[in-house]
């Protein structure tokens, strides 16, 4: 690890001033940044510790009914907050599936949005990677691509976004609040993570010196609480990143789907909102045939980026199951294995 300066600002304005300097990086939970520094991937000249900034660790309901989550709220605290979990159960389930308890106790809401891809070629300083060095190329292409993108990729980058948390957030139209040298701005989460194009590998829409201050969920998002699930397929149930995942949110009107919100994870460089599938489901009767057609629509245009055609079929199957579980209703209790395909549908432990 290279030598670096360390500062702990006392206010947001001081943090932005320090973080605007070339080579500076913000430190929150550190669960990703420190790994990147140890691996020789990130080389900040100055680490700006924002963990003690006042006012960024609150969960609050605003006057318009929206829910505002401070960027320094810990993942474990958010997932276990009774009011939040009741209103946004799929988000809580995604958080609890995301890592070990120790990491959730350290990781933050803002840091989760900013975490970098887990592509092994990005993590290997000896491999060519456009995300580490623009124009270097992408050694992942033609390499080991078992877990890489099947939607929205280009020859510039075939990496995926690793977050579980961001998938249901994308389905629920979350908004990211930021503050930087040029003031404050709000960006829909759907636009915050950018896909690669022919010249850029994509990444987060965060300008130099900007800090994520909060995440906001609209009041309407709570209307999906009764029929809301997050499902994650991984190579091992314990503490692994998703191979594919799906967030399925249904607002029911009797036996009809009044409104559907769907997002897929681990299939692209950002959480993938499945708008075509949503349109197909709106006004439909929830049944196996309808869900299968929705899954086909969600993966329309998907193509392998290497030896990963299996991810397309897996994503369809996971989404179909997530929709089936959402239609059956949100369980009264959190499953013992949150978001796992092996968890009981009603949340009850098989060994109770």
C-alpha positions in Angstrom: 0.0 0.0 0.0 1.4 3.4 -0.9 1.9 6.2 1.6 -1.0 8.6 1.8 -2.2 11.6 3.8 -5.2 11.1 6.2 -7.6 13.9 7.2 -10.8 13.8 9.3 -12.8 16.9 8.4 -15.3 18.3 11.0 -17.9 19.5 8.5 -19.3 18.7 5.1 -17.8 21.8 3.6 -14.4 20.9 4.9 -14.8 17.4 3.5 -15.7 18.7 0.1 -12.7 21.1 0.1 -10.3 18.3 1.0 -12.0 15.7 -1.4 -11.8 18.1 -4.3 -8.0 18.0 -4.3 -6.4 15.8 -7.1 -5.8 12.2 -5.8 -8.2 12.4 -2.9 -10.6 9.7 -1.9 -13.5 9.6 0.6 -13.4 6.9 3.3 -16.7 5.8 4.8 -17.0 2.1 5.8 -13.9 1.3 3.9 -15.1 -2.2 3.0 -14.3 -1.6 -0.7 -11.7 1.2 -0.8 -9.3 -0.5 1.6 -9.4 -3.7 -0.4 -8.6 -1.8 -3.6 -5.7 0.0 -1.9 -4.3 -3.2 -0.6 -4.6 -4.8 -4.0 -2.7 -1.9 -5.6 -5.7 -0.9 -7.7 -6.5 2.4 -5.9 -3.7 4.8 -5.0 -5.2 7.8 -3.3 -2.7 10.4 -2.2 -5.1 11.7 0.5 -7.8 9.7 2.3 -10.7 11.9 3.6 -12.5 10.2 6.5 -16.1 11.3 6.4 -17.4 8.8 9.1 -17.8 11.6 11.7 -19.6 14.1 9.6 -22.8 15.3 11.4 -26.3 14.6 10.0 -25.5 11.8 7.6 -26.5 8.9 9.8 -30.3 9.5 10.0 -33.3 7.6 8.6 -36.2 10.0 8.4 -39.7 10.5 6.8 -40.0 13.8 4.9 -43.1 16.0 4.7 -44.0 14.6 1.3 -44.0 11.0 2.6 -40.7 10.0 1.1 -38.0 8.2 3.1 -34.6 9.8 3.3 -31.6 7.7 4.3 -28.3 9.4 5.2 -25.3 8.2 3.3 -23.5 7.2 6.6 -26.3 4.9 7.8 -24.8 1.5 8.3 -26.2 -1.4 6.2 -27.1 -3.4 9.2 -28.9 -0.5 10.9 -31.0 0.1 7.9 -31.9 -3.5 7.3 -32.9 -4.0 11.0 -34.8 -0.7 11.3 -38.4 -1.9 12.0 -40.2 0.9 10.1 -37.9 0.7 7.1 -38.1 -3.1 6.8 -41.9 -3.0 7.0 -42.1 -0.4 4.3 -39.4 -1.7 2.0 -39.0 -5.4 2.8 -37.2 -6.3 -0.4 -34.5 -3.7 0.2 -34.0 -5.0 3.8 -33.7 -8.6 2.4 -31.2 -7.5 -0.2 -29.1 -5.8 2.4 -29.1 -8.9 4.6 -28.0 -11.1 1.7 -25.1 -8.9 0.8 -22.3 -9.8 3.1 -21.3 -11.1 6.5 -22.7 -9.4 9.6 -19.2 -7.9 10.3 -19.1 -6.2 6.9 -22.7 -5.0 7.1 -21.9 -3.4 10.5 -19.2 -1.3 8.8 -20.5 -0.8 5.3 -22.6 2.4 4.6 -25.5 3.3 2.3 -23.4 5.8 0.3 -20.5 3.4 0.0 -22.7 0.6 -1.3 -23.8 2.8 -4.2 -20.2 3.6 -4.9 -18.7 0.1 -4.7 -16.6 -0.9 -7.7 -17.0 -4.0 -9.9 -15.7 -7.3 -8.6 -14.4 -8.2 -12.1 -11.1 -10.1 -11.4 -9.4 -8.3 -14.3 -10.2 -4.9 -12.6 -8.7 -6.2 -9.4 -5.5 -7.4 -11.1 -3.1 -4.5 -11.7 -1.3 -6.6 -14.3 -4.4 -7.0 -16.5 -5.5 -4.4 -19.0 -8.7 -2.7 -17.8 -10.4 0.4 -19.1 -12.0 1.1 -15.7 -8.5 1.4 -14.1 -6.9 3.2 -17.0 -8.9 4.7 -19.9 -7.8 3.3 -23.2 -5.9 0.3 -21.8 -8.2 -2.3 -23.2 -10.2 -5.1 -21.6 -8.5 -8.4 -20.8 -11.8 -9.8 -19.6 -12.9 -10.1 -23.2 -11.8 -13.6 -24.3 -10.8 -14.5 -20.7 -12.8 -16.0 -17.8 -16.2 -14.5 -18.3 -18.4 -16.8 -16.2 -19.9 -13.9 -14.1 -19.7 -11.1 -16.6 -22.4 -9.0 -18.3 -25.1 -10.2 -20.7 -26.9 -6.8 -21.0 -25.7 -3.4 -21.9 -22.0 -4.3 -22.4 -19.6 -3.2 -25.1 -16.1 -4.1 -26.2 -15.0 -1.4 -23.8 -16.2 -3.2 -20.7 -18.1 -6.3 -19.8 -18.1 -6.0 -16.0 -21.1 -6.1 -13.8 -22.2 -3.9 -10.9 -21.9 -6.0 -7.7 -24.5 -4.5 -5.4 -27.5 -6.3 -4.0 -28.9 -3.2 -2.3 -29.0 -1.2 -5.5 -31.3 -3.7 -7.3 -34.5 -3.1 -5.3 -33.6 0.6 -5.1 -33.6 0.8 -8.9 -37.0 -1.0 -9.0 -38.4 1.5 -6.5 -37.2 4.7 -8.3 -34.7 5.8 -5.6 -33.0 9.1 -5.9 -29.3 9.9 -5.0 -28.6 13.2 -3.2 -25.1 14.7 -3.6 -23.2 17.8 -2.6 -20.0 19.1 -4.1 -18.0 22.2 -5.0 -20.8 23.4 -7.3 -23.6 22.8 -4.9 -26.2 20.1 -4.4 -28.0 18.0 -7.0 -30.3 15.0 -7.1 -29.9 12.1 -9.6 -32.3 9.2 -10.1 -30.5 6.0 -9.3 -31.4 4.8 -12.8 -29.1 7.4 -14.2 -26.4 7.4 -11.4 -24.8 4.2 -12.7 -23.8 4.5 -16.3 -23.4 1.8 -18.9 -20.3 1.5 -21.0 -20.3 2.9 -24.6 -17.8 2.6 -27.4 -15.2 4.8 -25.6 -16.1 4.8 -21.9 -16.4 1.9 -19.5 -19.2 3.6 -17.6 -19.3 4.1 -13.8 -20.9 6.4 -11.3 -22.1 9.9 -12.1 -20.1 11.6 -9.4 -18.1 14.7 -10.1 -14.7 15.4 -8.5 -15.2 16.4 -4.9 -18.8 15.4 -4.7 -20.1 13.4 -1.7 -23.3 11.3 -1.6 -25.2 12.8 1.3 -28.4 10.7 1.2 -30.6 8.3 -0.7 -34.3 9.0 -1.1 -37.2 6.6 -1.7 -40.5 8.2 -2.9 -43.7 7.8 -0.9 -45.2 5.7 -3.6 -42.5 3.0 -3.1 -44.1 1.8 0.1 -47.2 0.8 -1.8 -45.3 -2.4 -2.9 -44.6 -3.6 0.6 -47.2 -6.3 0.6 -45.9 -8.1 -2.6 -42.2 -7.4 -2.7 -39.3 -9.9 -3.0 -35.6 -9.9 -3.8 -34.0 -13.2 -4.9 -30.4 -13.9 -5.5 -28.6 -16.8 -7.1 -25.0 -17.2 -6.0 -22.4 -19.9 -6.2 -22.5 -20.4 -2.5 -25.3 -19.1 -0.2 -22.8 -17.8 2.4 -21.5 -14.2 1.7 -21.1 -14.5 -2.1 -21.9 -11.9 -4.8 -24.8 -12.6 -7.1 -24.4 -14.6 -10.3 -27.9 -13.2 -11.1 -30.5 -11.5 -8.9 -34.0 -10.0 -9.3 -36.2 -7.6 -7.4 -39.9 -8.0 -8.1 -42.4 -5.5 -6.8 -46.1 -5.8 -7.4 -49.0 -3.5 -6.4 -52.0 -5.7 -6.5 -55.7 -4.8 -7.1 -57.5 -7.9 -6.0 -56.4 -10.7 -8.3 -54.9 -8.3 -10.9 -51.4 -6.7 -11.0 -52.1 -3.0 -10.9 -48.4 -2.0 -11.3 -45.1 -3.9 -11.5 -41.6 -2.7 -10.8 -38.7 -5.0 -11.8 -34.9 -4.8 -11.7 -32.2 -7.4 -12.4 -28.8 -7.5 -10.7 -25.4 -8.9 -11.8 -26.3 -8.9 -15.5 -25.0 -5.4 -16.5 -22.8 -2.6 -15.3 -25.8 -1.1 -13.5 -29.0 -2.5 -11.9 -31.1 -3.3 -15.0 -34.6 -1.9 -14.9 -36.9 -4.3 -16.9 -39.4 -1.8 -18.3 -40.7 -4.0 -21.0 -41.5 -6.7 -18.5 -43.3 -4.2 -16.3 -45.5 -3.1 -19.1 -46.4 -6.6 -19.9 -47.4 -7.3 -16.3 -49.4 -4.1 -15.7 -53.1 -5.1 -15.7 -52.3 -8.8 -16.0 -53.3 -11.8 -13.9 -50.4 -13.3 -11.9 -49.8 -16.8 -13.2 -46.9 -18.9 -14.4 -47.5 -18.2 -18.1 -47.6 -14.4 -17.6 -44.4 -14.5 -15.5 -42.6 -16.6 -18.0 -43.5 -14.1 -20.8 -42.3 -11.2 -18.5 -39.0 -12.9 -17.9 -38.5 -13.3 -21.7 -39.2 -9.6 -22.2 -36.8 -8.7 -19.4 -33.9 -10.5 -21.1 -34.8 -9.4 -24.6 -31.6 -8.3 -26.3 -29.3 -10.1 -23.8 -26.3 -11.7 -25.4 -23.2 -13.5 -23.9 -20.0 -11.5 -23.4 -18.1 -14.8 -23.5 -18.6 -18.1 -21.8 -21.7 -16.9 -19.9 -24.8 -17.7 -22.0 -26.1 -19.6 -18.9 -26.6 -16.3 -17.1 -29.4 -15.4 -19.5 -31.4 -18.5 -18.8 -30.6 -18.3 -15.0 -31.8 -14.6 -14.9 -35.1 -15.7 -16.5 -35.6 -18.4 -14.0 -34.7 -16.2 -11.0 -37.0 -13.5 -12.2 -39.9 -15.9 -12.7 -39.5 -17.2 -9.2 -39.1 -13.8 -7.7 -42.4 -12.7 -9.4 -44.1 -15.9 -8.2 -43.0 -15.2 -4.6 -44.0 -11.6 -4.8 -47.4 -12.5 -6.0 -47.8 -14.9 -3.1 -47.1 -12.0 -0.7 -44.2 -10.6 1.4 -43.6 -13.1 4.2 -44.4 -12.0 7.7 -40.8 -12.7 8.8 -37.4 -12.4 7.2 -36.2 -15.7 5.8 -33.3 -17.3 7.8 -31.4 -17.3 4.5 -32.4 -13.8 3.1 -32.9 -13.7 -0.7 -31.7 -17.3 -1.1 -33.3 -19.6 -3.6 -33.2 -22.2 -0.8 -35.1 -20.1 1.7 -38.7 -21.0 2.7 -41.3 -18.8 0.9 -43.0 -17.8 4.2 -39.8 -16.9 6.0 -40.2 -19.7 8.6 -37.2 -21.7 9.5 -37.2 -25.3 8.4 -35.7 -26.3 11.7 -38.1 -24.3 14.0 
